[in-house]
Amino acid sequence: MTSAPLAARLTIPSGPLFFPVTAYGPDGSVDLDTYGTHVRRGVEAGAAAVFACCGTGEFHALTPEEFEACVRAAVEAADGRVPVVAGAGYGTALAVRYARLAEAAGADGLLAMPPYLVVAGQEGLLRHYREVAAATALPVIVYQRDNAVFTPETVVALARTDGIIGLKDGLGDLDLMQRVISAVRTEAPGDFLYFNGLPTAEQTQLAYRALGVTLYSSAVFCFAPEIALAFHQALRTGDDATVHKLLDGFYRPFVELRARGRGYAVALVKAGVRLRGLDVGEVRPPLHEPAGDHVKQLADVIERGHALLEEAK
């Protein structure tokens, strides 16, 4: 656990937000040594924070014991250099349990994912996230997507809740996000944080930047940190020419490849990590491995991205 408040450390990120994959050995069990190496390499490459055991990290596939062990390994690998945020989800009771496991493992904060399966009303969603926030001393980022979509009024209530520091948007409704940001700015002014949490968020970050949302998740950082860092730097400095070059030559082809298989937002990223020489194993069911020709196409896309970086030198 790091000493500085999480919100302060995330306000002006020095690099992409890193969502590591979870490593498994040949027998399918969690490989903590390889996982620690993956996290450590990401921190050393320039990640601003580690989001452990979240969507890209196959939170859904981990037992509570595996989850706690992975969060602890991420904390040890980060070694206080950047904050570690852990996922928490399912129904309220289990989300609270995962939150407490993350706190015991030394995490700096929580990413509270949508509750399992049910489609709840705003009152029930608000109660759920308030109970998760009250369960530990860890600051909470609420993840909006799928069955957890909030009205501006609910986000104002979340922003007024002790322990809730931000909203990660995985929905992509920019009109709703503008109304949310406006409502919070008007009715709950402060330092509430917003994150672009769409898959391959770089693809939409120019639009989110126009709303004032500068924080975004980067799955690409898992397997091509040089490209993710160059894109982040170009965004931060207003170098739109480089942003457009990487969007056109790397991110769009990657997103189009990712769209060719269900679950590729995780499986294709994990394949990319293996292509870079770190054997993090396969995805667990119900996800499945990418087709062989898709992995070959991924290698070509990565090579093209690195060529674009060389051209920019």
N, C-alpha and C positions, 0 to 999 in steps of 0.2 A: 504494500500500500504506500502511495506517495503522500507527502505531507500537504502540498498545496491543494486548495479546493478544486474539484474536478471542473466546475464551470469555468473557473478562471483559466485553467490550463487548456481548455478547448476553445475559448473565445477567439483566439487568433492562432490557428493551427500552423505549425512549422512545416507540416507535410501532410500527406493523405492519412485518413483514418483506416487502419489496417484490420481486416476481418480474416484472421488466419483460418485455414482449413484444419480439421482435426485429423491427425495421423493415426493410421491403423497398421498393425503388423500383418504378416502373412496369414496368421490364424484368425484375423479379424478383430483382435483385441486392441485397445488403445495403446499406441506406442508413444509414451511420454517423452522419451529421449529425442525422437525425431520431431515431435511436436515442439519441444523446447527449442530445438535447433531452428525450426521454421519461425517461431516467434522471435527468437534472438536475432536472426538474420534480418527480419523485417524492421525491428527496432534500429539495428545498426545501419540499415539502408535509408532510414529517415522518416519512419512512421511517426505521426504525432500522438497516436494512441493505439492501443490494442483492444479490439472488441472480441473477446474470447467466447467460444461456444455460443455463437449467435447463428443466424441463418446459414452463412457460408461454412460455419463450423459444425453444421449438422446437429444443432441443439436437440432436434426432435429424436435423434437416434441414440442419444447418450443416457445411460442410467444416472441416477443422482450421484452414485459413487464415482463414476467416470467423470461426470461434470465437475465435481469438486476437485478431483485430481488434476484435471486439465486446467481449471482456473488457477489452481495453486502453481502448476508448472508454468503457466503464462506469467504469473506474478514474479516467480523466481527468474524467468528468462528476461523479463523487462527490467528487473533489478532497480526499480524506482526511477528509471530514466524517463519513462512515459507512463501515463495512467493506464490501468487495465479495467475495462468495463466488461461485465459478464452478462450473458443472456438470462432471462427468467420468463417462464411462461406456463402454459396449460391453465387449468382452473385456478381460482384464487388460492386455495389451500396449497396446491403444489407450487404455484408461483411464489408464494411466501416461503415455502421450504427451500426452493432453489435460491431465493434471495438470501436467506440465512446461510446456506452453504457457501455462496459466493463471498459473503462477508467473512465467514470463518476462514476462507482460503486466501483472504487478503486483498480482494478486489477493491477498486476505488469507486465503482459505481455499477449501475444496472441498466441494461436495455430491456424494458418490459415489453414483451411481445404479445400479440393478440391472444386472448383466452381461447382455449381449445374448442373448436367446433361450433359452439352456440353463437347465434346471432342475437346480441343483447341490445336493449335500448340504451339511451344515453345515461339514464340514471344508474343502471346496473354497471355500465362500463366505468363510470366515474367512481362508484363504490369500490369496484375491483382494483383500480389503480391506486386509490387512496389507501386501501388495505395493504397493498404491496409496498407502497412508500412508507407506511407506518411500521412495517415489520422489521426494518433495520435502520441503521444510521447512514446507509449508503444513498447518495443522490441517484435519482431515477430519470431516465429518458424514456418517454412513452413512444412506442412504435405504432404509427397509424398505417394500416393496410388491411385488406381482406375484410374480415368481420369486425374490425375495430376502426371505424371511421367516425370522426367527431365533428359536431357542429362547432362554430366559433364560440358559442356560449360555453360548451363543455371544455374547450381548450382554455378559456379564461378561468374556469373553475379549477382545472388542472394546474394552471400557472399560479394560482393562489394557494395551492396545496403545499404544505411543508414537505420538502424533500424532492419534489418534482421540479426538474431544472430545464426540461426541454422536450421537444417533439421531433421525432424522426418520421418523415413522410415517405411512405412506400406506395402511395396511391397515385400521385401524379396529376391530381386535379388542381391546376394552378389558380383557377378562380377561387376555389375553396381555400387554398393556402393564402391567397392575398387577403381574403376576408378574415381568416384566422389571425394573421399577423396584425392586421389593422385593429381587430377587436382586442387582442392582448395588449397592443401598444396603447390603446385608448383606456381600457378598463383595468388592466393589471400591469402597469408600466414597471419595467425592471430589466433584468438581464436574461430573460427567457431565451433559450437557444433553439434553433431550428436546423434540421439536417435533411439533406436530400438522400433518401434511402432507397431510391429505385434501383433495380438491377443495372449494373454498369452505369452508375450515376453520372459519370463523366459525360455520357451521351446527352444528358438533359441539363447539365450544370450551368450552361450559359443562360437558360431560361430561369433557373432558380436564382442565379446570381442577380438577375434583374429584379427579383423580389427581395433582395437583401440576404438571401440564404447562401452563406459561403462554406458551410460545413457539408461534407458529403462522404459517403462510404466508398471505398475502392477495393473491389474484389480483384481487379487487374493487378493491384499492388502485390498480391500473393505470388504471382508468377512473372511479372514484368515490372519490377519496382522502378527501373530506370525510366520507363515510359510513363508510368503513373506520376513519378516525381516531376518529370519535364512538363507534363500537362498541368499539374498543380501549380508549378512555378509560373507557367505562362498565364494561367487564370489569375493568379495573385498579382502579377505585374501588368495585366492588361495587354499581354502579347497575343492578340486575337489571331494573328497570322499563324502562329505556331499551334494555337488551339484548333483552328480550322484544318490545318495540315494533318494533325493527329486524329481529329475526328473523321476526316475523309479517308485517310490511308490506313488507319488502324482500328479505331473504335467502331465505326460503322460496320466494317467487315466482321469484326469480332461479334458485335451484337446480332448481325444477320446469321452468323454461324450458331451462336447461342440459341437462337430462336428455332433451330432445326431439331431440337430434342427436348422433351419434358425433363425438368430437373437439371438442365445443362447449366443453369446459373450457379450450381454447385459442382456438378460432375465435370464440366468442361474446365472450370477453374482448377480443380484438383488434378486433372490431366495436365494442365499447364505447369503446375508445380513439379510434377514428375518429369516433364520435358526439360525443366531447368536443372534436373539432376538430384532432386531430393525425393526419395521414395516415401510418399505419405500414404501409400496404399490406395485401395479403391473406396468408393462410396458404399455406405451401408444401405440395404433395402429400407424403404421401397424405392429409393433412387437406383439408377443403373448407370453403367459405364457408357461413355460416348462410343459411337461407332468408330472403327479404326480409321476410315477415310476422313472422318471429322477431326480426329486427333492430328492427322497429317495436315489437314487444312489449318488447324490451329497453329501448328509449327510454322507454316508459311506466313500466317498473319503476324505472329510474333517476330519473325525474321524481317518482315516488311516494316514493322514498327521500329525496330532497331535501325534499319536502313534510313528511315526518316530522321532519326536522331543524329545519325552520322552526317546527313545532308545539312542539318541545321548548324553544325559546328563551324 
